Amino acid sequence: MRRLLISVLLISAVLSAGAESKGTSTRHERNYIVEGNKLYKEDRYAEAEVAYRKALQENAMNEIAQFNLAAALLRQGSATGDTQQEAMKILQNLTRDAENISIAENAFYNLGNIAFNEQDYAKSIELYKNSLRRNPDNDKARENLRLAQKRLEEQQNQNDDKNQDQNKDDNKEQEQKENQNQNQNQNQDQNKDPNQDKQQQQQQNQDKQQQQQQQSGGISKQNAEKILKAMENEENATRQRINAEKNKNGAPSRRPVTNPW
């Protein structure tokens, strides 16, 4: 896959100095572009950059010098940071303002390659399409478009898989928390004193019994037995006292019986 990406991201060929551009071309301007193209083909991109900048000093509107300068900037090293930002700005301006359709086509193509390298496949697809709108025969843009569409589909599938895995992890974590709470509750029940439940039950029975007693008149069974016992003792004492008095005074006398006649 790495080798395929490198072949896809090759910058478009440098445009020749004979291509059409804005303004009147001067001999010094053309010479600088020719010199820059020669250095570019020799992979001497920093020196080519200098030559293209000299051409732009002669004519800042020269679209060929602008495009080739952007290409030289992108070819230097990893083409990151300020270097890539400057190149992208030049290409974006050319896609908007270039009168040369070929320059606009290749500007869109190279911007598509940059987006592809950054794995922004949706953006690269639109840029390749814009390149093909200006030249339907651009086989490289068409090939890269198909590849970007394939990579975008793979990227979306990977994101879907990640989301599913994340949902599974979230559900598993929630289930673990619920199991932990359930285990804690079970441990609390097991650690409770068995006599505690018995005492609580006895207390509830006593409370219920007292409530029933209050509803039936306020006298408990135990109090009723005490009252009956006291009455019985009092009655026995009275009986004993009466018997004692009888024994002391003797039996009462009988009235004499008289004859009716």
C-alpha positions in Angstrom: 0.0 0.0 0.0 2.9 2.4 0.7 4.3 2.0 -2.8 0.9 2.6 -4.3 0.5 5.9 -2.3 3.9 7.1 -3.5 3.0 6.5 -7.1 -0.4 8.3 -6.6 1.1 11.3 -5.0 3.7 12.1 -7.7 3.3 15.8 -8.6 2.1 16.7 -12.1 4.8 17.3 -14.7 6.1 20.8 -14.8 4.6 22.9 -17.5 6.8 24.2 -20.2 7.7 27.8 -20.7 5.9 27.8 -24.0 2.5 27.5 -22.5 0.1 30.4 -22.5 0.2 32.8 -19.5 -1.1 36.2 -18.5 0.7 39.3 -19.6 3.5 39.8 -22.1 6.3 37.3 -21.6 9.8 38.7 -21.5 13.0 37.0 -22.5 14.4 37.0 -18.9 11.1 35.6 -17.6 11.1 32.7 -20.1 14.8 32.0 -19.4 14.1 31.7 -15.7 11.3 29.3 -16.3 13.4 27.2 -18.6 16.2 27.2 -16.1 13.8 26.2 -13.3 12.3 23.3 -15.4 15.8 22.0 -16.0 16.7 22.1 -12.3 13.3 20.5 -11.4 13.9 17.5 -13.7 17.3 17.0 -12.0 15.4 16.9 -8.7 17.1 20.1 -7.6 13.9 21.5 -6.3 15.2 24.2 -4.0 17.2 25.7 -6.9 14.2 25.4 -9.2 12.2 27.3 -6.6 14.7 30.2 -6.8 14.5 30.3 -10.6 10.7 30.4 -10.6 10.7 33.2 -8.0 13.0 35.2 -10.3 10.5 34.6 -13.2 7.7 35.9 -11.0 9.8 39.0 -10.2 9.7 39.7 -13.9 6.0 39.0 -14.2 3.9 38.2 -11.0 0.9 37.2 -13.2 2.7 34.4 -15.0 0.6 31.3 -14.3 3.2 28.9 -15.5 5.8 30.3 -13.0 3.2 30.2 -10.2 2.2 26.6 -10.9 5.8 25.4 -11.2 6.8 27.2 -8.1 4.0 25.3 -6.2 5.2 22.0 -7.6 8.8 22.8 -6.6 7.7 23.7 -3.0 5.7 20.4 -2.7 8.7 18.4 -3.9 11.0 19.7 -1.2 11.3 17.2 1.6 8.0 16.2 3.2 6.3 19.3 2.0 4.9 20.2 5.4 4.4 23.3 7.4 4.9 26.7 5.8 6.2 25.2 2.5 3.1 23.2 1.9 0.8 26.0 3.0 2.3 28.4 0.5 2.1 25.8 -2.3 -1.6 25.1 -1.5 -2.4 28.8 -1.5 -0.8 29.2 -4.9 -2.7 26.2 -6.3 -6.0 27.4 -4.8 -5.6 30.8 -6.4 -4.9 29.1 -9.8 -8.0 27.0 -9.6 -10.0 30.2 -9.2 -8.2 32.7 -11.4 -6.2 30.8 -14.0 -7.1 31.6 -17.6 -5.1 28.5 -18.8 -7.5 25.6 -18.5 -4.6 23.1 -18.3 -3.1 25.0 -15.4 -6.5 25.0 -13.5 -6.9 21.2 -14.3 -3.5 20.4 -12.9 -3.9 22.7 -9.9 -7.1 20.7 -8.9 -5.2 17.5 -9.5 -2.3 18.4 -7.2 -4.6 19.7 -4.5 -6.4 16.3 -4.8 -3.1 14.5 -4.2 -2.4 16.6 -1.1 -5.9 15.8 0.3 -5.4 12.1 -0.5 -2.0 12.1 1.3 -3.7 13.6 4.4 -6.4 10.8 4.2 -9.1 13.4 3.5 -10.6 11.2 0.8 -13.9 13.0 0.6 -12.1 16.2 -0.2 -9.7 14.6 -2.7 -12.7 13.1 -4.6 -14.2 16.5 -5.2 -10.9 17.9 -6.3 -10.3 15.1 -8.8 -13.8 15.6 -10.2 -13.0 19.2 -10.7 -9.9 18.3 -12.6 -11.8 15.9 -14.8 -14.4 18.5 -15.5 -11.7 20.6 -17.1 -10.1 17.6 -18.9 -12.2 14.4 -19.1 -9.2 12.7 -20.7 -7.0 13.0 -17.5 -6.4 9.3 -16.9 -4.4 10.0 -13.7 -7.1 12.0 -12.1 -9.7 9.3 -13.0 -7.5 6.6 -11.6 -6.9 8.5 -8.4 -10.6 9.3 -8.1 -11.5 5.6 -8.1 -8.8 4.9 -5.6 -10.0 7.7 -3.3 -13.5 6.4 -3.5 -12.3 3.0 -2.5 -10.3 4.4 0.4 -13.2 6.5 1.6 -15.4 3.4 1.7 -12.8 1.5 3.7 -12.4 4.4 6.1 -16.2 4.6 6.7 -16.3 0.8 7.3 -13.5 1.1 9.8 -15.3 4.0 11.6 -18.4 1.9 11.8 -16.5 -1.0 13.3 -14.9 1.3 15.8 -18.3 2.6 16.8 -19.6 -0.9 17.2 -16.6 -1.9 19.3 -17.0 1.2 21.5 -20.7 0.4 22.0 -19.8 -3.1 23.0 -17.2 -1.8 25.5 -19.7 0.7 27.0 -22.3 -2.1 27.4 -19.7 -4.4 28.9 -18.6 -1.7 31.4 -22.2 -1.0 32.4 -22.9 -4.7 32.9 -19.7 -5.0 35.1 -20.9 -2.0 37.2 -24.3 -3.7 37.7 -22.7 -7.0 38.7 -20.5 -5.2 41.2 -23.5 -3.4 42.8 -25.4 -6.7 42.9 -22.4 -8.5 44.6 -22.1 -5.7 47.1 -25.7 -6.0 48.1 -25.4 -9.7 48.4 -22.3 -9.3 50.6 -24.1 -6.9 52.8 -27.0 -9.3 53.3 -24.6 -12.1 54.1 -22.7 -10.0 56.7 -25.9 -9.1 58.6 -26.3 -10.6 62.2 -28.9 -13.4 62.0 -30.1 -12.4 65.5 -30.8 -8.9 64.2 -33.7 -10.1 62.1 -35.1 -12.2 65.0 -35.0 -9.2 67.3 -36.6 -7.0 64.8 -39.4 -9.6 64.3 -40.0 -9.9 68.1 -40.1 -6.1 68.4 -42.6 -5.9 65.6 -44.8 -8.6 67.3 -44.7 -6.7 70.6 -45.6 -3.5 68.9 -48.5 -5.2 67.1 -49.7 -6.8 70.3 -49.7 -3.5 72.2 -51.5 -1.8 69.3 -54.3 -4.5 69.4 -54.5 -4.1 73.2 -55.0 -0.4 72.9 -57.7 -0.9 70.3 -59.6 -3.4 72.5 -59.8 -1.1 75.6 -56.3 -0.6 76.9 -56.1 -3.8 79.2 -53.6 -6.4 78.3 -54.0 -10.1 79.1 -51.2 -9.9 81.7 -52.9 -6.9 83.5 -56.3 -8.7 83.4 -54.8 -11.7 85.1 -53.2 -9.5 87.8 -56.6 -7.8 88.5 -58.4 -11.2 88.8 -55.7 -12.5 91.1 -56.0 -9.5 93.4 -59.8 -9.8 93.5 -59.5 -13.4 94.4 -57.1 -12.7 97.2 -59.4 -9.9 98.5 -62.4 -12.3 98.5 -60.4 -15.0 100.4 -59.3 -12.5 103.0 -62.9 -11.3 103.5 -64.1 -14.9 103.9 -61.4 -15.7 106.4 -62.3 -12.6 108.5 -66.0 -13.6 108.6 -65.2 -17.1 109.7 -62.8 -15.8 112.4 -65.6 -13.6 113.9 -68.0 -16.5 113.9 -65.7 -18.7 115.9 -65.1 -15.9 118.4 -68.7 -15.1 119.2 -70.2 -18.5 118.9 -73.2 -19.7 116.9 -76.2 -17.4 117.0 -79.1 -18.4 119.4 -82.3 -19.9 118.0 -85.7 -18.3 118.8 -87.9 -20.5 121.1 -90.6 -22.4 119.4 -94.0 -22.0 120.9 -96.9 -24.1 120.3 -99.6 -22.6 118.2 -102.2 -23.9 120.6 
